[in-house]
Amino acid sequence: MKSKRLQVLVDEGMDGRLRRVAERARVSRGAWVRQAIRERLERESGPVPEDPVAELRTLNGPTADICPMIGEIEAGRS
């Protein structure tokens, strides 16, 4: 997975708290922040599947060539 750098400014108090909780968890501050972000994102938008295409297959949705499927959709609108 390709990583991107994100710079976040925090005040001294927050930095101290972050350093202490990361030390207690025995991880780097960056690892602790990444985990916190991951947990918040999952809470806000749900977990992201490892393989989104495999996840779509489990929905058992209709599949067909695109042209006939569009024709069926448009026929249903009339």
C-alpha positions in Angstrom: 0.0 0.0 0.0 1.3 3.4 -1.0 1.7 5.8 2.0 1.2 9.6 2.0 2.7 11.9 4.5 0.4 14.0 6.7 1.6 16.7 9.0 -0.6 17.6 11.9 0.2 20.4 14.3 -0.6 19.8 18.0 0.0 22.0 21.0 2.6 21.0 23.7 0.0 19.6 26.0 -1.5 17.3 23.4 2.0 16.2 22.3 2.9 15.2 25.9 -0.3 13.2 26.2 0.2 11.6 22.9 3.8 10.6 23.8 2.6 9.1 27.1 -0.2 7.0 25.6 2.0 5.8 22.8 4.7 4.8 25.2 2.2 2.9 27.3 1.0 1.1 24.2 4.6 0.5 23.2 4.2 2.0 19.7 5.4 5.1 18.0 3.3 8.2 18.1 2.7 7.8 14.4 1.5 4.3 14.8 -0.8 5.4 17.6 -2.2 8.2 15.6 -2.8 6.0 12.5 -4.7 3.5 14.7 -6.8 6.3 16.2 -7.6 7.6 12.8 -8.5 4.1 11.4 -10.8 3.5 14.4 -12.6 6.8 14.0 -13.0 6.4 10.2 -14.5 2.9 10.7 -16.9 4.3 13.3 -17.9 7.2 11.0 -18.2 5.3 7.7 -17.9 1.6 8.5 -15.0 -0.8 7.9 -13.4 -0.8 4.4 -13.3 -4.4 3.0 -9.9 -5.8 2.1 -11.2 -6.6 -1.4 -14.1 -4.3 -2.4 -14.8 -6.4 -5.6 -15.1 -9.6 -3.5 -17.4 -7.7 -1.2 -19.6 -6.7 -4.1 -19.8 -10.3 -5.2 -21.4 -11.3 -1.9 -24.3 -9.0 -2.5 -25.6 -11.3 -5.4 -26.7 -8.3 -7.4 -27.8 -8.6 -11.0 -25.1 -8.9 -13.6 -25.2 -8.8 -17.4 -23.6 -7.0 -20.3 -24.0 -3.3 -19.8 -26.1 -2.6 -23.0 -28.9 -5.2 -22.3 -28.9 -4.1 -18.6 -29.4 -0.5 -19.6 -32.2 -1.5 -21.9 -33.9 -3.4 -19.1 -33.6 -0.4 -16.8 -35.0 2.0 -19.3 -37.8 -0.4 -20.3 -38.8 -0.5 -16.6 -39.2 3.3 -16.4 -42.0 3.4 -18.9 
